[in-house]
Each structure stands twice: as structure tokens, then as C-alpha cells.
Amino acid sequence: MRVFLNSAARLIALGWMPMVAFLGVFFTASPASAQFSAAYELIKAVEEQDYAELRTQMLKCRCPNVRTIDDVPVLVIAARNADKQIVEYLLESGANPNAADRTSKMTPLMEFARRGDVAGLNMLLARNVDLDAGNDSGQTALMIAVRSRQARAVKALLDAGANVDMPDYQGQTALDVARSMRLRDLERLLMDAS
């Protein structure tokens, strides 16, 4: 930057003001870079659970589906943090409720199922989320809830119509998981639903 300023001063001294103005266009922030910066700040606000900053940055970039450099959607980050206020705001701003981490394929629904957060599940279920989407090993939110021993989440997903017979990539269903883990209450719940 110092080199640019020294060069600009020399050009002005030589009477090249139009050239300095022309070069200045290339060294000022463009709307695209401002949007990129707002998107970065929005990601940071979601990670830090800073609702006020999230709203400020959303007004600048209008990017509810922005992803981190690791390809994780901000909606998944908010669900991992169990931050229902931010999840709701992102959904109302147009975030895709089925957005998935591109590596693990974890969705917000799966994150809430893992935690047993029924309020978070219901927020997503009201948005016609894909109940039977699978993660990188083919596990659905229902299977994740079973593995995490989250009976209330299992019931909420079953009530919403989750497919009990959907197998993961190893061919195991949620019922198979409950049986292998000897989770008798969940096994009965799943058997009643099939």
C-alpha cells in the first residue's frame, strides 16, 4: 500500500491526476468484497452466537446459506450450538433447512436429533425438512437419535413420519441399532411405529 501511495504522489506531482483517479478505482473495496466481508462476519457471528451482529451482517449480505471455508452451512453451525434463536432467524431469512455439511453430510435436523432437542426438531419439521436424509454413513436423524439414546427425539421424528425401515450404508435400520445397543424402550417405540 505504501508503494501505491508513493507512486500516486509522484504521478500527482507530474500532473497525472486522471491516472491516480483511475488507479484508485482498483484499490478501493468493491461491493463484492464488501459482501464477502459481511459473509465472513456473519459466519463469525453465528459461531460466537452473537445474535445482534448476525442481524447486522445479514442486512449487508443477505446470505443465509453461506458456508465456512470447510463447507459447513451456518444453519448447521447454529444447530450444533443448539442456538434455536439463530436457527429460527436463519430459516426466516431463507436458509435451506436441508443444508448439509459437505464432508459429514450432517444436517441441522441430525444435529438437533443427536442432542435430543425436540424444540429444535419441531422448528425444522415445520419447514418440511427431509426426514430421511442420510449423513456420510447413511444414518438418518432417527438413527442418530437412537444411537444418542434420545427417546423424546425418536418419538418426535416418528410422529413426523420418519422412515423406520430406512437402512444406513451397512444395511442397519434404526430398529437394528436399538436392538444391537439393547435399548429396549426405543426398540418397542420403533416396533410400534413400523
C-alpha positions, 0 to 999 in steps of 0.5 A: 500500500505504501508503494501505491501511495508513493507512486500516486504522489509522484504521478500527482506531482507530474500532473497525472491526476486522471491516472491516480483517479483511475488507479484508485478505482482498483484499490478501493473495496468493491461491493463484492468484497464488501459482501464477502466481508459481511459473509465472513462476519456473519459466519463469525457471528453465528459461531460466537452466537452473537445474535445482534451482529448476525442481524447486522451482517445479514442486512449487508449480505443477505446470505443465509446459506453461506458456508465456512471455508470447510463447507459447513452451512451456518444453519448447521453451525447454529444447530450444533450450538443448539442456538434455536434463536439463530436457527429460527432467524436463519430459516426466516431469512431463507436458509435451506433447512436441508443444508448439509455439511459437505464432508459429514453430510450432517444436517441441522435436523441430525444435529438437533436429533443427536442432542435430543432437542425436540424444540429444535426438531419441531422448528425444522419439521415445520419447514418440511425438512427431509426426514430421511436424509442420510449423513456420510454413513447413511444414518438418518436423524432417527438413527442418530437419535437412537444411537444418542439414546434420545427417546423424546427425539425418536418419538418426535421424528416418528410422529413426523413420519420418519422412515423406520425401515430406512437402512444406513450404508451397512444395511442397519435400520434404526430398529437394528441399532436399538436392538444391537445397543439393547435399548429396549424402550426405543426398540418397542417405540420403533416396533410400534411405529413400523 
